[in-house]
């Protein structure tokens, strides 16, 4: 198959795909007899979008059994604890199947999901493990064992994490700011770091997702990553307390973060919604220091976080919305910042997920790519261009007709 006349990194080119991989990339490729031709009409091609932080186990549960009336993170945790009592494998799979197909329609092909393991039966985890295998041809799903109610503060929390490892999760999480004490927070991070090092798993911690500038789990996580040589296998998600750190502390911390080599995930839509809830005015945005981290050469990606659940009553899975909001909230609307911003949900996110050579539009790599109804990322972002085609190993898996607009005056 040849995908003809598309734009890749600003240049016009063609893509040749055979046996599920890119075999040739360049302008004016000559078709062989009988080779399929797909006309790109000058549209933008990108590697698939990556959802680097979401909670698939809780999707589509907003208001069940009751809504989060305060709109706060901690009431969301309370509402989810109620909903968790009703979980069944069938319930989780039905909701997640709907959302994954919705994500796919927006060009997402890789997802890292956090799954609550503070449930002695591990119902949601078992359901997601089944779906990871069932959907592997169309969606790569990484599963993080996420202790929503804490590791040290939840009865049997460490044993449940070990059981999750045995069941086959891809990564280990923690939630230090929600543990009962600072000592528990540090212990939980030490436990996860050592368990991941032993088991060869990735780490993705809900780290300092709070407006309290005294929340300093990040320094412990980065130190352990540095000491154990885990580097890019470790991700700090949210880190919203960083928004409230004084500059003297942040400047010192930045050296450690750079040395550690860890990744960051910001969730600008949901954190803008959840943070600053105890403020009157001035009211903090509550999003981590994306601009400063990026300028320091630290890898940052963006995630949706929640879709219609106790923490976020809205959301579709369209990562364009996340990037668009993130650029405004972080004041990163310079021309080059906008033009490069797809990296927060493409190449940067691929580094976060440790995808390596399984990702990217290069000869010899899997032919996974999306075609957008725009000639540039700037236009695609500004006009919310649809993904007219999403290809997985060279096979078309989703298709959307271009939007037709008519002004009748």
C-alpha positions in Angstrom: 0.0 0.0 0.0 1.1 3.5 -0.7 -0.3 6.5 1.1 0.3 9.3 -1.3 0.7 13.0 -0.9 0.7 13.5 2.9 2.7 15.9 5.0 5.2 14.6 7.5 7.1 17.0 9.7 6.1 19.8 7.3 7.3 18.1 4.1 5.3 16.4 1.4 5.9 12.7 1.1 4.5 9.3 0.4 4.4 6.2 2.7 4.8 2.6 1.6 3.5 -0.1 3.9 4.0 -3.9 3.4 3.4 -6.7 5.9 2.4 -4.2 8.6 5.6 -2.1 8.6 6.8 1.0 6.9 9.1 -0.1 4.0 9.7 3.2 2.3 9.2 6.9 3.0 9.8 9.6 0.4 8.2 11.7 -2.3 6.9 10.4 -5.6 7.0 6.7 -4.8 6.2 4.5 -7.8 3.4 1.9 -7.3 4.0 -1.7 -8.2 1.4 -3.5 -10.3 -1.7 -4.0 -8.2 -0.5 -2.0 -5.2 -3.2 -0.2 -3.3 -3.1 3.6 -3.4 -4.6 5.8 -0.7 -4.7 9.5 -1.6 -3.7 11.7 1.3 -4.7 15.0 -0.4 -1.9 16.9 1.4 -3.1 16.0 4.8 -1.0 15.8 8.0 0.3 12.4 9.1 1.4 11.8 12.7 2.2 8.7 14.7 -0.8 7.6 16.7 -1.9 9.6 19.7 -1.0 8.2 23.1 -3.2 8.5 26.2 -0.5 8.5 28.9 -2.7 8.8 31.9 -6.3 7.7 32.3 -8.4 5.6 34.7 -10.4 3.3 32.5 -11.8 1.3 35.4 -13.9 4.3 36.5 -15.1 5.7 33.1 -18.8 6.4 32.6 -19.6 6.2 36.3 -20.3 9.9 37.0 -23.3 10.2 39.3 -23.4 6.5 40.2 -24.4 6.1 42.9 -24.3 9.9 43.5 -22.5 12.8 42.0 -19.4 14.6 43.3 -21.2 17.7 44.4 -18.2 19.6 45.7 -16.1 18.9 42.6 -13.1 18.1 44.8 -10.5 15.4 44.4 -11.2 13.9 47.8 -15.0 13.7 47.4 -14.3 12.0 44.1 -12.3 9.3 46.0 -15.3 8.9 48.3 -17.8 8.5 45.5 -15.5 6.0 43.7 -15.2 4.0 46.9 -19.0 3.7 46.8 -19.1 2.7 43.1 -16.3 0.2 43.7 -18.7 -1.9 45.7 -20.8 -2.5 42.6 -18.0 -3.5 40.3 -18.2 -6.7 38.3 -15.9 -7.9 35.5 -18.8 -7.6 33.0 -19.6 -4.0 34.2 -16.0 -2.9 33.8 -15.5 -4.5 30.4 -18.7 -3.1 29.0 -17.8 0.5 30.0 -14.2 0.3 29.0 -15.0 -1.3 25.6 -17.2 1.7 24.8 -14.6 4.3 25.8 -11.7 2.5 24.0 -13.6 2.6 20.8 -14.3 6.3 21.4 -10.6 6.9 22.0 -9.7 5.0 18.8 -12.0 7.2 16.8 -9.9 10.2 17.9 -6.7 8.4 16.7 -5.5 7.0 20.1 -3.8 3.6 19.7 -1.8 3.5 23.0 -3.2 3.9 26.5 -1.7 3.8 29.9 -4.5 3.2 32.4 -4.3 3.3 36.2 -6.5 0.6 37.8 -7.5 0.7 41.4 -6.1 -2.2 43.4 -7.4 -1.2 46.8 -10.1 -3.8 46.3 -9.4 -7.2 47.9 -11.0 -9.0 44.9 -9.1 -7.0 42.3 -12.2 -7.0 40.1 -11.3 -4.1 37.9 -7.8 -5.3 37.4 -8.9 -8.7 36.3 -11.3 -7.1 33.8 -8.6 -4.8 32.4 -6.1 -7.6 32.0 -8.6 -9.5 29.9 -9.3 -6.5 27.8 -5.6 -5.8 27.3 -5.3 -9.2 25.5 -8.6 -9.0 23.7 -7.9 -5.5 22.2 -4.2 -5.9 21.5 -4.6 -5.9 17.7 -6.2 -2.4 17.8 -5.0 -0.8 21.1 -1.9 -1.3 23.2 -3.0 -1.0 26.9 -0.5 -0.6 29.7 -1.9 -1.3 33.1 -0.6 0.4 36.3 -1.5 -1.1 39.6 -2.8 2.0 41.3 -3.5 2.0 45.1 -6.3 4.6 45.2 -6.6 4.5 49.0 -2.9 4.1 49.7 -0.4 1.3 50.1 0.5 1.6 53.8 -2.8 3.2 54.8 -5.0 0.5 53.2 -5.3 -2.8 55.0 -3.2 -5.4 53.1 -2.1 -2.7 50.6 1.4 -4.1 50.1 0.1 -7.7 49.6 -2.4 -6.4 47.0 0.4 -4.7 45.1 2.4 -7.9 45.1 -0.7 -9.9 43.9 -1.1 -7.4 41.0 2.5 -8.0 40.0 1.7 -11.8 39.9 -1.3 -11.2 37.7 0.7 -9.4 35.1 0.5 -5.6 35.4 2.9 -3.4 33.4 3.7 -0.8 36.0 3.3 0.0 39.7 1.8 3.1 41.2 1.5 4.9 44.5 -0.3 7.9 46.0 2.0 9.3 48.7 0.0 12.5 49.3 -3.0 10.4 50.3 -1.2 8.2 52.8 -2.0 8.9 56.5 1.5 10.2 57.4 4.7 11.5 55.8 6.4 8.3 57.0 3.8 6.2 55.3 4.3 8.2 52.1 8.0 7.7 52.0 7.6 4.0 52.9 5.1 3.5 50.1 7.5 5.0 47.6 10.4 2.9 48.8 8.3 -0.2 48.6 7.2 0.5 45.0 10.7 1.4 43.8 12.2 -1.7 45.2 9.4 -4.0 44.0 9.6 -2.5 40.5 13.4 -2.9 40.5 13.0 -6.6 41.5 10.2 -7.3 39.0 11.4 -5.3 36.0 8.2 -3.2 35.9 7.7 0.5 35.1 6.6 3.0 37.8 3.9 5.7 37.5 3.1 7.5 40.7 0.2 9.9 41.4 2.7 12.2 43.0 1.8 15.3 45.1 -1.6 15.8 43.5 -2.5 18.4 46.0 -2.2 22.2 46.5 -0.1 21.7 49.6 3.5 23.0 49.0 4.7 20.9 51.9 3.8 17.8 49.8 7.3 16.6 48.8 6.9 13.0 47.6 8.5 13.9 44.3 11.9 14.4 45.9 11.8 10.9 47.3 10.6 9.3 44.1 13.3 11.1 42.0 15.9 10.1 44.5 15.0 6.4 44.5 14.8 6.5 40.7 18.3 7.9 40.6 19.8 5.6 43.2 18.3 2.5 41.7 19.1 3.5 38.1 15.5 3.3 37.0 15.5 6.7 35.2 13.1 6.7 32.3 11.2 3.7 33.6 9.7 6.1 36.3 6.9 8.6 35.8 5.6 11.2 38.2 2.0 12.0 37.3 0.2 15.2 38.3 2.8 16.8 40.6 0.4 19.7 41.1 2.0 20.7 44.4 4.9 21.9 42.2 2.6 24.8 41.2 2.8 26.0 44.8 6.5 25.3 45.5 8.6 28.4 46.1 11.1 29.1 43.5 14.1 28.5 45.7 13.0 25.0 46.5 12.0 24.3 42.9 15.4 25.4 41.6 17.1 23.0 43.9 14.7 20.2 43.1 15.2 20.7 39.3 18.8 19.5 39.6 17.6 16.3 41.1 14.8 15.8 38.6 17.3 16.3 35.7 19.7 13.9 37.2 17.1 11.2 37.8 15.9 11.1 34.2 12.2 10.5 35.2 9.2 11.4 33.1 6.3 13.6 34.0 2.6 13.5 33.0 0.4 16.6 33.4 -3.4 16.3 33.2 -4.2 20.0 32.5 -8.0 19.6 32.0 -8.8 17.7 35.1 -6.2 19.3 37.4 -7.5 22.7 36.4 -10.9 21.5 37.5 -9.8 19.8 40.7 -7.0 22.0 42.1 -7.3 25.3 43.9 -10.6 24.2 45.5 -9.6 25.5 48.9 -8.5 28.9 47.5 -10.7 32.0 47.6 -8.7 34.5 45.5 -6.2 34.5 44.1 -7.1 31.0 42.8 -4.3 28.7 41.6 -4.4 27.0 38.3 -3.0 23.9 40.0 -1.1 22.5 36.9 2.5 21.5 37.3 5.4 23.5 35.8 5.2 22.1 32.3 7.1 25.0 30.6 10.0 24.9 33.1 10.3 21.2 33.0 10.3 21.1 29.2 12.8 23.9 29.0 15.1 21.9 31.3 15.0 19.0 28.8 12.8 16.8 31.0 10.2 14.7 29.3 6.6 15.8 29.8 3.4 14.3 28.3 -0.3 15.1 28.7 -3.2 12.9 29.7 -7.0 13.1 29.8 -7.1 11.5 33.3 -10.8 10.9 33.6 -13.9 10.5 31.3 -17.3 11.0 32.9 -16.4 9.7 36.3 -16.4 10.9 39.9 -13.5 13.3 39.3 -14.6 14.6 35.9 -18.2 14.7 34.8 -17.2 15.5 31.2 -14.6 14.2 28.7 -14.6 12.4 25.4 -11.0 11.0 25.0 -10.1 13.5 22.3 -6.5 14.4 23.2 -6.7 17.6 21.1 -8.9 19.0 23.9 -6.2 18.2 26.4 -3.4 19.8 24.4 -5.5 22.9 23.6 -6.4 23.4 27.2 -2.8 22.7 28.4 -1.3 25.3 26.1 -3.6 28.0 27.5 -3.3 27.0 31.2 0.5 26.8 31.0 0.9 29.9 28.9 2.7 28.1 26.2 1.2 29.8 23.2 4.3 30.9 21.4 4.4 29.9 17.7 7.0 27.2 18.1 5.3 25.9 21.3 2.0 25.5 19.5 3.6 23.9 16.4 5.5 21.3 18.5 2.7 20.7 21.0 1.5 17.4 19.5 4.6 15.9 21.1 2.8 15.9 24.4 0.5 13.2 23.1 2.8 11.6 20.6 6.6 11.3 20.9 6.9 12.5 24.5 4.2 10.1 25.6 5.9 7.3 23.7 9.0 7.9 25.9 6.8 7.9 29.0 5.3 4.5 28.0 8.8 3.2 27.1 7.5 2.2 23.6 11.0 2.3 21.9 11.0 1.1 18.4 7.4 0.0 18.5 6.5 3.7 17.8 7.2 6.2 15.2 7.0 6.8 11.4 10.3 5.3 10.3 11.2 2.5 7.9 11.2 -0.8 9.6 8.7 0.2 12.4 5.1 -0.9 12.7 2.9 1.1 10.3 0.8 2.7 13.0 -0.2 6.3 12.0 -3.1 8.7 11.8 -4.2 11.1 9.0 -5.8 14.4 10.1 -8.0 16.6 8.0 -5.5 19.5 8.0 -2.2 20.3 6.4 -0.4 21.2 9.7 -0.6 20.5 13.4 -1.3 24.3 13.9 -4.5 24.0 11.8 -5.4 20.6 13.2 -5.2 21.9 16.7 -6.9 25.3 16.0 -9.8 23.8 14.0 -10.2 20.5 15.9 -9.6 18.6 12.7 -11.0 15.1 12.6 -8.8 12.0 12.3 -9.9 10.9 8.8 -8.1 7.6 9.2 -6.3 5.6 11.9 -4.0 2.8 10.7 -2.7 0.0 12.8 0.0 -2.2 11.2 -1.2 -0.8 7.9 -4.8 -1.7 8.5 -7.5 1.0 8.6 -9.2 0.7 12.0 -11.2 3.9 12.2 -12.5 6.3 9.7 -14.2 9.7 10.0 -15.6 11.8 7.2 -14.1 15.3 6.9 -16.4 18.0 8.3 -18.2 20.0 5.7 -19.0 23.6 6.6 -21.3 25.9 4.7 -21.9 29.5 5.4 -25.2 30.5 3.7 -25.0 34.3 3.6 
